[in-house]
Amino acid sequence: MVDQVFAPQLVTVTADLAQRNALAASGLDLTEHAGHDHVEVVLHSPADLAVLESLGLPFEVRIPDLL
């Protein structure tokens, strides 16, 4: 099996205010682009993706490769 290089991604996370606070406390890279029910997050590594998945919030990959 060949290890694939992780490309930074931009994802939109569906989250209310309390969940956005949890996202902010997680150390993930939140962008300034947010609405009342979502926030955009830059995932820089597989570890970031694991943190996001551990929070159990729905998300959609907006840009799969920021490079």
Backbone as CSV, one residue per row, in Angstrom:
resi,resn,N_x,N_y,N_z,CA_x,CA_y,CA_z,C_x,C_y,C_z
1,MET,0.840,-1.167,0.000,0.000,0.000,0.000,0.892,1.240,0.000
2,VAL,0.529,2.234,-0.810,1.295,3.466,-0.926,0.644,4.533,-0.059
3,ASP,1.461,5.177,0.777,0.942,6.270,1.593,0.701,7.476,0.710
4,GLN,-0.464,8.074,0.842,-0.778,9.270,0.078,-0.460,10.495,0.923
5,VAL,0.007,11.530,0.263,0.287,12.787,0.935,-1.039,13.489,1.190
6,PHE,-1.196,14.017,2.391,-2.425,14.714,2.736,-2.334,16.148,2.236
7,ALA,-3.259,16.551,1.407,-3.321,17.937,0.944,-4.227,18.719,1.891
8,PRO,-3.829,19.927,2.257,-4.716,20.753,3.086,-6.078,20.904,2.405
9,GLN,-7.122,20.878,3.211,-8.491,20.939,2.697,-9.266,22.051,3.380
10,LEU,-10.238,22.602,2.663,-11.188,23.528,3.254,-12.503,22.780,3.393
11,VAL,-13.034,22.725,4.613,-14.298,22.043,4.858,-15.281,23.003,5.506
12,THR,-16.558,22.772,5.253,-17.622,23.512,5.906,-18.249,22.593,6.946
13,VAL,-18.234,23.033,8.193,-18.755,22.249,9.302,-20.096,22.835,9.730
14,THR,-21.115,22.003,9.788,-22.413,22.435,10.289,-22.342,22.426,11.804
15,ALA,-22.569,23.614,12.408,-22.393,23.719,13.855,-23.165,24.920,14.393
16,ASP,-23.776,24.726,15.558,-24.404,25.856,16.240,-23.338,26.571,17.073
17,LEU,-23.724,27.581,17.814,-22.758,28.381,18.560,-21.956,27.549,19.554
18,ALA,-22.601,26.685,20.307,-21.891,25.856,21.283,-20.902,24.923,20.581
19,GLN,-21.305,24.368,19.455,-20.424,23.477,18.704,-19.254,24.241,18.088
20,ARG,-19.497,25.480,17.647,-18.397,26.309,17.127,-17.406,26.620,18.224
21,ASN,-17.894,26.828,19.436,-16.987,27.045,20.565,-16.135,25.803,20.813
22,ALA,-16.730,24.620,20.686,-15.969,23.375,20.834,-14.931,23.251,19.720
23,LEU,-15.302,23.647,18.510,-14.347,23.636,17.398,-13.174,24.561,17.693
24,ALA,-13.471,25.758,18.178,-12.417,26.725,18.495,-11.492,26.175,19.581
25,ALA,-12.058,25.513,20.566,-11.261,24.957,21.662,-10.432,23.744,21.214
26,SER,-10.801,23.144,20.087,-10.103,21.942,19.607,-8.732,22.249,19.018
27,GLY,-8.475,23.502,18.716,-7.203,23.874,18.108,-7.201,23.819,16.589
28,LEU,-8.345,23.476,15.990,-8.418,23.461,14.535,-8.344,24.884,13.991
29,ASP,-7.985,25.012,12.717,-7.800,26.296,12.054,-9.133,26.767,11.472
30,LEU,-9.892,27.523,12.271,-11.163,28.060,11.819,-10.911,29.313,10.993
31,THR,-11.684,29.477,9.925,-11.557,30.671,9.103,-12.507,31.743,9.629
32,GLU,-12.430,32.905,9.039,-13.347,33.993,9.398,-14.700,33.820,8.730
33,HIS,-14.792,32.897,7.778,-16.046,32.688,7.051,-16.936,31.740,7.834
34,ALA,-18.025,32.286,8.355,-18.968,31.486,9.138,-20.354,32.101,9.016
35,GLY,-21.346,31.313,9.345,-22.723,31.779,9.377,-23.362,31.312,10.671
36,HIS,-24.648,31.507,10.793,-25.325,31.131,12.039,-25.334,29.625,12.267
37,ASP,-25.139,28.838,11.207,-25.203,27.378,11.362,-23.989,26.645,10.790
38,HIS,-22.917,27.383,10.471,-21.734,26.715,9.911,-20.483,27.549,10.139
39,VAL,-19.344,26.895,9.955,-18.041,27.562,9.987,-17.123,26.790,9.048
40,GLU,-16.210,27.516,8.411,-15.248,26.846,7.543,-13.960,26.602,8.319
41,VAL,-13.356,25.455,8.046,-12.164,25.012,8.762,-11.138,24.539,7.734
42,VAL,-9.871,24.888,7.965,-8.784,24.372,7.141,-8.170,23.178,7.873
43,LEU,-8.151,22.044,7.199,-7.530,20.842,7.749,-6.133,20.733,7.134
44,HIS,-5.113,20.785,7.969,-3.736,20.781,7.498,-3.093,19.395,7.490
45,SER,-3.714,18.436,8.177,-3.073,17.130,8.337,-4.124,16.059,8.632
46,PRO,-3.723,14.798,8.523,-4.637,13.727,8.933,-5.035,13.852,10.406
47,ALA,-4.142,14.390,11.231,-4.474,14.569,12.653,-5.617,15.571,12.810
48,ASP,-5.608,16.643,12.013,-6.712,17.608,12.056,-8.019,16.939,11.658
49,LEU,-7.969,16.121,10.610,-9.168,15.406,10.177,-9.671,14.492,11.292
50,ALA,-8.773,13.828,11.981,-9.161,12.942,13.082,-9.822,13.729,14.216
51,VAL,-9.291,14.901,14.520,-9.894,15.740,15.562,-11.305,16.126,15.154
52,LEU,-11.460,16.581,13.915,-12.789,16.973,13.445,-13.752,15.789,13.499
53,GLU,-13.330,14.645,13.031,-14.204,13.461,13.057,-14.555,13.065,14.485
54,SER,-13.626,13.263,15.423,-13.892,12.901,16.816,-14.970,13.785,17.435
55,LEU,-15.163,14.974,16.891,-16.197,15.874,17.415,-17.595,15.454,16.968
56,GLY,-17.666,14.617,15.942,-18.954,14.080,15.499,-19.844,15.076,14.784
57,LEU,-19.269,16.159,14.269,-20.069,17.169,13.574,-20.082,16.883,12.071
58,PRO,-21.221,17.123,11.431,-21.263,16.910,9.981,-20.424,17.969,9.264
59,PHE,-19.727,17.527,8.215,-18.946,18.478,7.442,-18.910,18.056,5.986
60,GLU,-18.621,19.021,5.131,-18.524,18.801,3.692,-17.197,19.379,3.221
61,VAL,-16.488,18.621,2.420,-15.233,19.119,1.857,-15.583,20.086,0.731
62,ARG,-15.168,21.337,0.891,-15.432,22.362,-0.127,-14.304,22.394,-1.151
63,ILE,-13.059,22.384,-0.672,-11.894,22.384,-1.564,-10.979,21.259,-1.084
64,PRO,-10.875,20.176,-1.858,-10.126,19.009,-1.409,-8.605,19.169,-1.427
65,ASP,-8.107,20.167,-2.153,-6.651,20.348,-2.240,-6.348,21.836,-2.357
66,LEU,-5.953,22.440,-1.248,-5.652,23.876,-1.236,-4.298,24.203,-1.852
67,LEU,-3.492,23.181,-2.135,-2.204,23.444,-2.763,-2.406,23.803,-4.209
